Amino acid sequence: MDLHAASPALPAGPTTPSGDVLYFPTEDAARLEPHLPPLSSSQSQQTQTRPFVTLTFATSLDSSLSLAPGVRTVLSGPQSKAMTHYLRSRHAAILVGVGTAIADDPGLNCRISSATSNPRAIVIDPLARWSLTEESKVLQLAKAGQGLAPFIFVSDAAEVSLESKEWLQRFGGKYVFVKSFMDGGGSVRFHWEDVLAAVQGEGLDSIMVEGGGQIINSLLTPPNNRLIDSVIVTIAPTWLGQGGVVVSPPRVEGEKAAPLRLTDVSWHPLGEDVVLCGKILKI
Ligand SMILES: NC(=O)c1ccc[n+]([C@@H]2O[C@H](COP(=O)([O-])OP(=O)(O)OC[C@H]3O[C@@H](n4cnc5c(N)ncnc54)[C@H](OP(=O)(O)O)[C@@H]3O)[C@@H](O)[C@H]2O)c1
């Protein structure tokens, strides 16, 4: 899910396991600071009962994350790519759904030059559908000391063999069992409070939710969106057209329903993209 590269809106080609080292200017970082988790972990532990949650993704002008489900799509430019990696350097964990893990074979590490550690990759995979192998980018990076092996959040309905658990542990990763429920459509789902409690239980005090579409729409759905502390969206100057993976949470109906919107908003041009920062307006 490295969404960013020089040429916009093209299916992405293969990347090297390690990739390049990225630089994000201090003055740009300073502008993002009000939207990021507290710098001191002791400060955040004292004030927070759950991890600080940043929702962040790159979108087209027609709210698409990718050309189609399962298609890794280059959206934004080099500056916003560096910003994403800077954001990773400022969070303890990165979260993606299994759809993204399967589609993109993401590295989920941090390549920013000033970073001293990597975030923990968390994959939401209730049925353990992800066939992680030693060739998967995230494990290649972990083996090279350039990233951390993933924690895969699974439900009781997942069949995970002892052998698989031990294999993943050898790389420093693990399967984490999270309480689940069956939604109206018969899918096994987690409550976001339980996901965040499990993140906190692993000693991770901040998390960046990066995608994909189902994960973002699920987190934006009321009342889940009250758990989001910060929203940072990169908007690329391109339309992907119909059929893409779209960010559009379900509309709340009823007398008191109001459109979901951001407050405390700021806009930051980065190359040809613009980065929108804000907080969910709590009504
Ligand atoms: N532009 C960007 O910033 C960006 C970022 C990330 C990804 N992407 C793109 O997004 C696309 C993938 O998006 P996607 O919507 O297909 O997949 P996704 O959101 O990554 O993963 C969806 C899966 O996650 C699980 N899931 C979702 N919500 C859940 C919940 N509340 N509880 C438990 N499990 C939950 C479900 O697994 P089960 O089906 O097993 O139940 C679901 O199928 C890819 O093309 C990728 O390139 C773009």
The ligand as a Gaussian input file, in Angstrom:
#p B3LYP/6-31G(d) Opt

LIG

0 1
 N       -5.214000       5.257000      -0.755000
 C       -4.941000       4.795000       0.442000
 O       -4.535000       5.544000       1.339000
 C       -5.109000       3.337000       0.736000
 C       -4.768000       2.837000       1.994000
 C       -4.952000       1.491000       2.260000
 C       -5.480000       0.658000       1.273000
 N       -5.794000       1.160000       0.068000
 C       -6.419000       0.317000      -0.950000
 O       -7.650000      -0.176000      -0.435000
 C       -7.939000      -1.425000      -1.075000
 C       -8.335000      -2.420000      -0.013000
 O       -9.502000      -1.960000       0.652000
 P      -10.641000      -2.993000       1.053000
 O      -11.829000      -2.222000       1.482000
 O      -10.805000      -3.979000      -0.068000
 O       -9.973000      -3.820000       2.233000
 P       -9.564000      -3.421000       3.746000
 O      -10.428000      -2.344000       4.259000
 O       -8.100000      -3.272000       3.801000
 O       -9.905000      -4.795000       4.486000
 C      -11.239000      -5.216000       4.526000
 C      -11.366000      -6.454000       5.406000
 O      -11.052000      -6.162000       6.752000
 C      -11.919000      -6.876000       7.605000
 N      -12.704000      -5.900000       8.375000
 C      -13.137000      -4.668000       7.989000
 N      -13.789000      -4.061000       9.014000
 C      -13.763000      -4.935000      10.042000
 C      -14.258000      -4.904000      11.384000
 N      -14.922000      -3.850000      11.883000
 N      -14.070000      -5.998000      12.178000
 C      -13.387000      -7.068000      11.700000
 N      -12.892000      -7.155000      10.441000
 C      -13.077000      -6.093000       9.643000
 C      -12.811000      -7.740000       6.718000
 O      -12.203000      -9.019000       6.591000
 P      -13.077000     -10.344000       6.205000
 O      -13.555000     -10.131000       4.819000
 O      -12.107000     -11.472000       6.316000
 O      -14.215000     -10.411000       7.168000
 C      -12.790000      -6.987000       5.402000
 O      -13.035000      -7.767000       4.272000
 C       -6.691000      -1.859000      -1.810000
 O       -6.896000      -1.691000      -3.211000
 C       -5.626000      -0.908000      -1.291000
 O       -4.656000      -0.632000      -2.265000
 C       -5.604000       2.472000      -0.245000

